[in-house]
Amino acid sequence: MKPSAEQAVRSIAACIIFSLITFGIYGLFWQARLFRVVNGFLGQERFRFWPWLFLSLITFGIYNLYIQYQLGMALSQVLVQEQKQPNPQLNWLGLVLTVIGLHLVAAAIEQHEINQLYA
């Protein structure tokens, strides 16, 4: 079931600022919200927050790289499903930005794509 705009649309600037102010804690909430929104569009629970957090911690972030790539692919699938033009490099962009330590930028790009679905 497609998430409502209240559930999905967020101010990217506010999310980044809150993440920086809370030293990344708000970023975890933001990531969980991104997972819920993408899962809602897909109609299945492909991304789950707690397993992601646990596996990312015990693999020292390697699992997060995999999930960022998969999230980009799923988000591209959602955009095609909603008859929007996806960025063909969205999955690689999220992966590369996460590798170089810019996970917030990757989340911002993913949020931008979600916001475009409601524009």
C-alpha positions, 0 to 999 in steps of 0.5 A, spaced: 500 500 500 502 506 497 504 510 504 501 517 505 504 523 503 505 525 511 508 518 512 513 519 506 515 526 505 520 529 509 524 536 509 531 534 507 534 540 510 531 538 516 533 531 516 540 533 515 540 538 521 537 534 526 542 528 524 548 532 525 545 535 532 543 529 535 550 526 532 547 521 528 541 518 532 536 522 528 539 519 522 537 512 524 530 514 525 530 517 518 533 510 515 527 506 518 522 511 515 526 510 508 525 503 509 518 503 511 516 508 505 520 503 500 517 497 503 510 500 503 511 502 495 513 495 494 508 491 498 513 487 501 517 487 507 524 487 504 528 492 508 527 491 516 531 496 521 533 492 526 536 486 522 539 492 518 542 495 524 545 489 528 548 486 521 551 493 520 554 493 527 557 486 527 560 487 520 563 493 521 558 497 516 559 492 510 552 490 510 550 497 510 553 497 503 549 492 501 543 494 503 544 501 500 545 498 493 539 494 494 535 500 497 537 504 491 535 498 486 528 498 490 527 505 489 528 505 482 523 499 481 518 504 485 519 510 481 518 505 474 512 502 478 509 509 479 511 511 472 517 516 474 524 517 471 529 513 476 536 515 476 539 509 473 545 510 477 541 511 484 544 504 487 551 505 485 550 512 488 548 510 494 553 505 495 559 510 493 557 515 497 556 510 503 563 508 502 566 514 502 562 516 509 557 520 506 551 516 508 547 522 510 548 525 502 545 518 500 539 518 505 538 525 502 538 523 495 533 517 496 529 522 500 529 527 494 527 521 490 521 519 494 519 526 495 518 527 487 513 521 487 509 526 491 510 532 487 
